[in-house]
Amino acid sequence: MLKKCTVLFFAFLLICIGISCHVQEKSTNRIVSERFIVQTDFSSWIIESLKVSPDRKRVAYAAQVGNKRFVVVDGKEEKQYDGIGIIGGGRIVFDSPDSLHYLVLKGSSIYLVEERIRQE
């Protein structure tokens, strides 16, 4: 019985070592890069709202300060509204690298905001 347990232990140990070596081999084939886009203050960030433009050069997200909500594009706060339509399936959408749209709430009315981002 002791021999069977010892053999099973060493078989299990060899399998674990093999899996570990296989995982290490795969991870060495990864190429990772990062590019700075914009520095932002996420203290008011609404988590589900983060979007990146198709060319990966712009970032937009909804934020809230007090009872007002607004969209932040490339670190710049846009106009404040009573609500931003991102909860329950709504979202911020980049139509192109320089154009986005989203729904907002002003009082009891819903508006579609379309923004064109000018190159500076």
Backbone as ProteinMPNN parsed JSONL, in Angstrom:
{"seq_chain_A": "MLKKCTVLFFAFLLICIGISCHVQEKSTNRIVSERFIVQTDFSSWIIESLKVSPDRKRVAYAAQVGNKRFVVVDGKEEKQYDGIGIIGGGRIVFDSPDSLHYLVLKGSSIYLVEERIRQE", "coords_chain_A": {"N_chain_A": [[0.826, -1.193, 0.0], [1.927, 1.236, 0.808], [3.874, 1.551, -1.144], [2.309, 1.937, -3.448], [1.062, 4.366, -2.839], [3.317, 6.015, -2.709], [4.256, 5.846, -5.353], [2.058, 6.959, -6.718], [2.15, 9.541, -5.64], [4.641, 10.502, -6.627], [4.091, 10.348, -9.364], [2.031, 12.206, -9.597], [3.487, 14.47, -8.82], [5.365, 14.656, -10.922], [3.621, 15.178, -13.054], [2.624, 17.685, -12.275], [4.993, 19.198, -12.384], [5.524, 19.003, -15.124], [3.294, 20.354, -16.205], [3.767, 22.869, -15.131], [6.197, 23.56, -16.395], [5.306, 23.632, -19.027], [3.477, 25.77, -18.981], [5.221, 27.856, -18.356], [6.799, 27.879, -20.675], [4.929, 28.719, -22.614], [4.311, 31.309, -21.677], [6.632, 32.718, -22.147], [6.563, 33.295, -24.807], [5.031, 35.48, -25.207], [4.341, 38.79, -26.287], [4.384, 41.903, -25.025], [3.142, 45.157, -24.946], [2.908, 48.609, -24.081], [1.226, 51.734, -24.173], [1.14, 55.11, -23.394], [-1.819, 56.89, -22.99], [-3.604, 58.878, -21.805], [-3.586, 60.766, -18.798], [-5.712, 60.306, -16.114], [-8.255, 61.109, -13.666], [-9.677, 58.837, -11.744], [-11.427, 58.932, -9.63], [-14.066, 59.752, -9.776], [-15.117, 58.135, -11.653], [-17.389, 56.142, -13.512], [-17.677, 52.839, -13.483], [-18.504, 50.883, -15.541], [-18.337, 52.278, -17.906], [-16.017, 52.832, -19.41], [-14.377, 53.419, -22.448], [-12.427, 52.874, -25.394], [-11.006, 54.453, -28.202], [-11.245, 53.435, -31.712], [-8.686, 53.593, -32.905], [-7.121, 53.403, -30.732], [-6.114, 55.645, -29.414], [-7.538, 57.417, -27.933], [-9.506, 57.96, -24.968], [-12.578, 57.521, -23.332], [-14.961, 58.068, -20.773], [-17.716, 57.818, -18.469], [-18.504, 59.964, -15.75], [-19.17, 60.976, -12.354], [-20.025, 63.647, -10.28], [-21.193, 64.713, -7.33], [-24.593, 65.155, -7.862], [-24.521, 65.31, -10.591], [-23.722, 64.142, -13.867], [-21.253, 63.379, -16.332], [-19.313, 63.155, -19.38], [-15.96, 62.204, -19.828], [-13.421, 62.945, -21.977], [-10.367, 62.047, -23.171], [-9.263, 62.983, -20.766], [-10.503, 65.428, -20.429], [-13.225, 67.094, -19.075], [-16.564, 67.019, -20.167], [-19.732, 68.641, -20.94], [-22.074, 68.899, -18.211], [-24.734, 66.75, -17.089], [-28.004, 65.538, -16.039], [-28.022, 62.819, -16.103], [-26.24, 60.028, -17.59], [-26.606, 57.881, -20.262], [-25.63, 55.014, -19.723], [-26.133, 52.924, -18.088], [-27.797, 49.824, -17.868], [-27.461, 48.843, -20.464], [-26.958, 50.954, -22.238], [-24.352, 52.982, -23.785], [-21.145, 54.544, -24.309], [-20.095, 55.38, -27.487], [-17.609, 55.109, -29.896], [-17.612, 56.34, -33.042], [-15.703, 56.753, -34.883], [-12.138, 57.389, -34.794], [-12.205, 60.101, -34.1], [-14.782, 60.801, -33.354], [-17.642, 60.487, -31.315], [-20.558, 59.211, -29.577], [-23.33, 59.402, -27.241], [-26.01, 58.796, -24.907], [-27.899, 61.168, -22.995], [-29.461, 62.478, -20.033], [-31.625, 65.067, -19.417], [-33.426, 66.638, -17.148], [-36.566, 65.363, -17.655], [-36.123, 64.516, -20.197], [-34.53, 62.793, -22.915], [-31.488, 62.938, -24.643], [-29.467, 62.646, -27.577], [-26.099, 62.862, -27.681], [-23.637, 63.974, -29.817], [-20.301, 64.022, -30.467], [-17.562, 65.634, -31.952], [-14.178, 65.338, -32.109], [-11.648, 67.615, -32.054], [-8.488, 67.893, -33.607], [-5.578, 68.82, -31.912]], "CA_chain_A": [[0.0, 0.0, 0.0], [2.831, 2.382, 0.897], [4.529, 1.699, -2.449], [1.33, 2.506, -4.372], [0.906, 5.779, -2.493], [4.553, 6.702, -3.082], [4.269, 5.922, -6.816], [1.048, 7.941, -7.096], [2.656, 10.866, -5.263], [5.67, 10.921, -7.581], [3.435, 10.543, -10.66], [1.36, 13.5, -9.486], [4.535, 15.488, -8.785], [5.89, 14.8, -12.286], [2.589, 15.841, -13.862], [2.621, 19.107, -11.893], [6.214, 19.812, -12.924], [5.334, 19.105, -16.566], [2.349, 21.446, -16.463], [4.45, 24.117, -14.798], [7.155, 23.857, -17.476], [4.534, 23.964, -20.222], [2.947, 27.116, -18.783], [6.339, 28.794, -18.447], [7.188, 27.981, -22.079], [3.952, 29.536, -23.321], [4.353, 32.702, -21.255], [7.807, 33.377, -22.698], [6.278, 33.653, -26.19], [4.167, 36.657, -25.225], [4.909, 40.109, -26.547], [3.529, 42.867, -24.347], [3.534, 46.552, -25.124], [1.972, 49.564, -23.507], [1.369, 53.082, -24.714], [0.441, 56.1, -22.587], [-2.866, 57.596, -23.729], [-3.949, 60.1, -21.092], [-3.662, 60.614, -17.353], [-7.059, 60.663, -15.689], [-8.628, 60.959, -12.263], [-10.759, 57.873, -11.737], [-12.194, 58.996, -8.389], [-15.482, 59.952, -10.094], [-15.352, 57.259, -12.791], [-18.451, 55.139, -13.479], [-16.862, 51.713, -13.924], [-18.907, 50.2, -16.776], [-18.409, 53.213, -19.027], [-14.725, 53.067, -20.069], [-14.288, 53.056, -23.867], [-11.207, 53.287, -26.087], [-11.297, 54.697, -29.615], [-10.778, 52.369, -32.608], [-7.242, 53.686, -33.151], [-6.514, 53.245, -29.403], [-5.423, 56.866, -29.01], [-8.435, 58.234, -27.109], [-10.245, 57.275, -23.919], [-13.759, 58.231, -22.853], [-15.704, 57.378, -19.726], [-18.685, 58.636, -17.748], [-18.1, 60.26, -14.373], [-20.206, 61.627, -11.56], [-19.633, 64.481, -9.155], [-22.467, 65.109, -6.731], [-25.707, 64.546, -8.588], [-24.335, 65.565, -12.026], [-22.896, 63.188, -14.605], [-20.652, 63.943, -17.534], [-18.356, 62.29, -20.06], [-14.591, 62.701, -19.859], [-12.741, 62.484, -23.188], [-8.937, 62.372, -23.105], [-8.993, 63.718, -19.542], [-11.226, 66.706, -20.413], [-14.633, 66.952, -18.722], [-17.523, 67.625, -21.082], [-20.895, 69.272, -20.323], [-22.727, 68.107, -17.168], [-26.136, 66.415, -17.296], [-28.644, 64.841, -14.924], [-27.677, 61.405, -16.225], [-25.598, 59.546, -18.814], [-27.252, 56.605, -20.578], [-24.737, 53.858, -19.841], [-26.624, 51.851, -17.234], [-28.863, 49.054, -18.498], [-27.207, 48.545, -21.864], [-26.468, 52.106, -22.991], [-22.893, 53.041, -23.777], [-20.423, 55.547, -25.086], [-19.68, 54.7, -28.715], [-16.724, 55.809, -30.827], [-17.94, 56.054, -34.437], [-14.399, 56.805, -35.544], [-11.192, 57.881, -33.791], [-12.466, 61.493, -33.74], [-16.212, 61.033, -33.211], [-18.319, 59.581, -30.404], [-21.897, 59.623, -29.174], [-23.884, 58.771, -26.053], [-27.302, 59.338, -24.491], [-27.886, 61.912, -21.736], [-30.753, 62.812, -19.46], [-31.798, 66.447, -18.93], [-34.789, 66.637, -16.627], [-37.255, 64.132, -18.058], [-35.875, 64.325, -21.628], [-33.32, 62.067, -23.299], [-30.851, 63.529, -25.819], [-28.308, 61.99, -28.15], [-24.982, 63.798, -27.815], [-22.635, 63.562, -30.788], [-19.108, 64.878, -30.321], [-16.437, 65.522, -32.882], [-12.984, 65.733, -31.374], [-10.736, 68.358, -32.926], [-7.061, 67.659, -33.408], [-4.875, 70.01, -31.384]], "C_chain_A": [[0.866, 1.251, 0.0], [3.523, 2.637, -0.443], [3.572, 2.338, -3.458], [1.142, 3.993, -4.111], [2.125, 6.581, -2.91], [4.612, 6.891, -4.596], [3.25, 6.959, -7.293], [1.508, 9.364, -6.779], [3.678, 11.365, -6.275], [5.089, 11.131, -8.987], [2.732, 11.902, -10.682], [2.368, 14.639, -9.521], [5.116, 15.727, -10.179], [4.887, 15.497, -13.201], [2.558, 17.339, -13.551], [3.837, 19.836, -12.443], [6.081, 19.994, -14.43], [4.391, 20.234, -16.938], [3.011, 22.786, -16.204], [5.438, 24.513, -15.896], [6.424, 24.276, -18.745], [3.98, 25.388, -20.13], [4.061, 28.143, -18.912], [6.794, 28.96, -19.887], [6.224, 28.878, -22.847], [4.065, 31.008, -22.944], [5.573, 33.428, -21.808], [7.601, 33.804, -24.15], [5.427, 34.905, -26.317], [4.965, 37.917, -25.536], [3.932, 41.124, -25.97], [4.06, 44.262, -24.617], [2.501, 47.434, -24.45], [2.285, 50.938, -24.043], [0.54, 54.023, -23.847], [-0.581, 56.815, -23.454], [-3.168, 58.923, -23.058], [-3.963, 59.8, -19.599], [-5.024, 61.115, -16.896], [-7.234, 60.453, -14.193], [-9.845, 60.046, -12.214], [-11.587, 57.906, -10.454], [-13.688, 59.174, -8.646], [-15.953, 59.035, -11.225], [-16.514, 56.304, -12.535], [-17.898, 53.908, -14.205], [-17.244, 51.137, -15.283], [-18.741, 51.041, -18.027], [-17.119, 53.37, -19.828], [-14.726, 52.552, -21.503], [-12.988, 53.609, -24.448], [-11.548, 53.422, -27.559], [-10.732, 53.574, -30.486], [-9.274, 52.41, -32.882], [-6.434, 53.605, -31.853], [-5.736, 54.471, -28.938], [-6.261, 57.731, -28.078], [-9.183, 57.352, -26.113], [-11.426, 58.144, -23.521], [-14.418, 57.385, -21.77], [-16.677, 58.352, -19.086], [-18.204, 58.802, -16.314], [-19.252, 60.968, -13.668], [-19.568, 62.408, -10.428], [-20.927, 65.041, -8.576], [-23.593, 64.4, -7.453], [-25.626, 64.797, -10.095], [-23.411, 64.526, -12.632], [-22.4, 63.841, -15.882], [-19.71, 62.92, -18.137], [-17.011, 62.983, -20.047], [-13.923, 62.087, -21.087], [-11.302, 62.977, -23.13], [-8.613, 63.248, -21.896], [-9.723, 65.04, -19.422], [-12.708, 66.46, -20.139], [-15.509, 67.685, -19.728], [-18.688, 68.2, -20.27], [-21.562, 68.331, -19.308], [-24.215, 67.942, -17.446], [-26.689, 65.765, -16.028], [-28.303, 63.353, -14.942], [-27.008, 61.125, -17.546], [-26.154, 58.15, -19.056], [-26.297, 55.456, -20.773], [-25.234, 52.677, -19.033], [-27.762, 51.136, -17.956], [-28.678, 48.875, -19.989], [-26.762, 49.728, -22.707], [-24.951, 52.166, -22.938], [-22.387, 54.26, -24.522], [-19.878, 54.816, -26.303], [-18.775, 55.608, -29.525], [-17.127, 55.385, -32.233], [-16.666, 55.966, -35.273], [-13.418, 57.298, -34.485], [-11.506, 59.302, -33.3], [-13.948, 61.816, -33.531], [-16.818, 60.001, -32.262], [-19.716, 60.096, -30.102], [-22.338, 58.822, -27.955], [-25.208, 59.446, -25.727], [-27.164, 60.056, -23.154], [-29.323, 62.196, -21.309], [-30.7, 64.233, -18.936], [-33.236, 66.555, -18.467], [-35.446, 65.318, -16.959], [-37.065, 63.837, -19.542], [-34.555, 63.6, -21.855], [-32.797, 62.676, -24.596], [-29.719, 62.624, -26.288], [-27.232, 63.047, -28.33], [-23.991, 63.195, -28.8], [-21.471, 64.534, -30.69], [-18.103, 64.587, -31.413], [-15.234, 66.083, -32.155], [-12.02, 66.391, -32.355], [-9.301, 68.018, -32.582], [-6.401, 68.931, -32.934], [-3.406, 69.942, -31.702]], "O_chain_A": [[0.582, 2.212, -0.716], [3.735, 3.785, -0.833], [3.985, 3.193, -4.242], [1.071, 4.788, -5.047], [1.994, 7.699, -3.407], [4.974, 7.966, -5.074], [3.553, 7.756, -8.181], [1.278, 10.283, -7.564], [3.603, 12.506, -6.732], [5.554, 12.004, -9.72], [2.825, 12.648, -11.657], [2.136, 15.657, -10.173], [5.334, 16.873, -10.572], [5.272, 16.319, -14.033], [2.476, 18.163, -14.461], [3.724, 20.967, -12.917], [6.483, 21.028, -14.962], [4.653, 20.986, -17.877], [2.834, 23.731, -16.972], [5.502, 25.681, -16.28], [6.874, 25.175, -19.456], [4.018, 26.128, -21.113], [3.863, 29.196, -19.52], [7.142, 30.068, -20.293], [6.656, 29.709, -23.645], [3.928, 31.873, -23.809], [5.546, 34.653, -21.928], [8.386, 34.596, -24.672], [5.135, 35.343, -27.43], [6.107, 38.077, -25.105], [2.777, 41.187, -26.391], [5.261, 44.518, -24.53], [1.35, 47.035, -24.274], [3.435, 51.273, -24.33], [-0.635, 53.759, -23.594], [-0.248, 57.294, -24.538], [-3.008, 59.98, -23.669], [-4.317, 58.695, -19.188], [-5.439, 62.218, -17.25], [-6.477, 59.728, -13.548], [-10.937, 60.455, -12.608], [-12.376, 56.992, -10.214], [-14.5, 58.782, -7.808], [-17.084, 59.164, -11.694], [-16.61, 55.72, -11.455], [-17.678, 53.949, -15.416], [-16.36, 50.923, -16.113], [-18.989, 50.544, -19.126], [-17.152, 54.018, -20.874], [-15.038, 51.387, -21.747], [-12.514, 54.671, -24.045], [-12.29, 52.606, -28.107], [-9.843, 52.841, -30.052], [-8.655, 51.363, -33.072], [-5.209, 53.725, -31.872], [-4.798, 54.346, -28.151], [-5.745, 58.682, -27.491], [-9.454, 56.178, -26.368], [-11.293, 59.361, -23.389], [-14.431, 56.156, -21.838], [-16.487, 59.567, -19.151], [-17.583, 57.908, -15.74], [-20.174, 61.484, -14.299], [-18.697, 61.91, -9.715], [-21.664, 65.756, -9.255], [-23.554, 63.183, -7.636], [-26.589, 64.516, -10.808], [-22.447, 64.085, -12.006], [-23.04, 64.734, -16.437], [-19.349, 61.937, -17.49], [-16.924, 64.197, -20.232], [-13.865, 60.865, -21.225], [-11.052, 64.18, -23.049], [-7.783, 64.152, -21.99], [-9.581, 65.722, -18.407], [-13.368, 65.718, -20.867], [-15.231, 68.827, -20.094], [-18.626, 68.238, -19.041], [-21.611, 67.119, -19.518], [-24.875, 68.845, -17.961], [-25.956, 65.481, -15.081], [-28.301, 62.705, -13.896], [-27.173, 61.872, -18.511], [-26.17, 57.325, -18.143], [-26.161, 54.959, -21.891], [-24.807, 51.545, -19.263], [-28.599, 51.781, -18.588], [-29.666, 48.764, -20.715], [-26.231, 49.526, -23.799], [-24.331, 51.473, -22.132], [-23.121, 54.912, -25.265], [-19.27, 53.754, -26.172], [-19.133, 56.751, -29.81], [-17.004, 54.213, -32.587], [-16.58, 55.204, -36.236], [-13.839, 57.601, -33.369], [-11.11, 59.666, -32.193], [-14.328, 62.987, -33.532], [-16.553, 58.805, -32.376], [-20.025, 61.264, -30.337], [-21.821, 57.743, -27.666], [-25.492, 60.539, -26.215], [-26.412, 59.62, -22.282], [-30.257, 62.159, -22.111], [-29.846, 64.574, -18.117], [-34.159, 66.564, -19.281], [-34.94, 64.26, -16.584], [-37.772, 62.994, -20.095], [-33.597, 63.765, -21.101], [-33.56, 62.904, -25.535], [-29.093, 61.926, -25.489], [-27.432, 64.022, -29.054], [-23.559, 62.054, -28.642], [-21.656, 65.745, -30.819], [-17.836, 63.433, -31.747], [-15.284, 67.2, -31.639], [-11.629, 65.792, -33.357], [-8.945, 67.874, -31.412], [-6.636, 70.004, -33.49], [-2.654, 70.847, -31.341]]}, "name": "protein", "num_of_chains": 1, "seq": "MLKKCTVLFFAFLLICIGISCHVQEKSTNRIVSERFIVQTDFSSWIIESLKVSPDRKRVAYAAQVGNKRFVVVDGKEEKQYDGIGIIGGGRIVFDSPDSLHYLVLKGSSIYLVEERIRQE"}
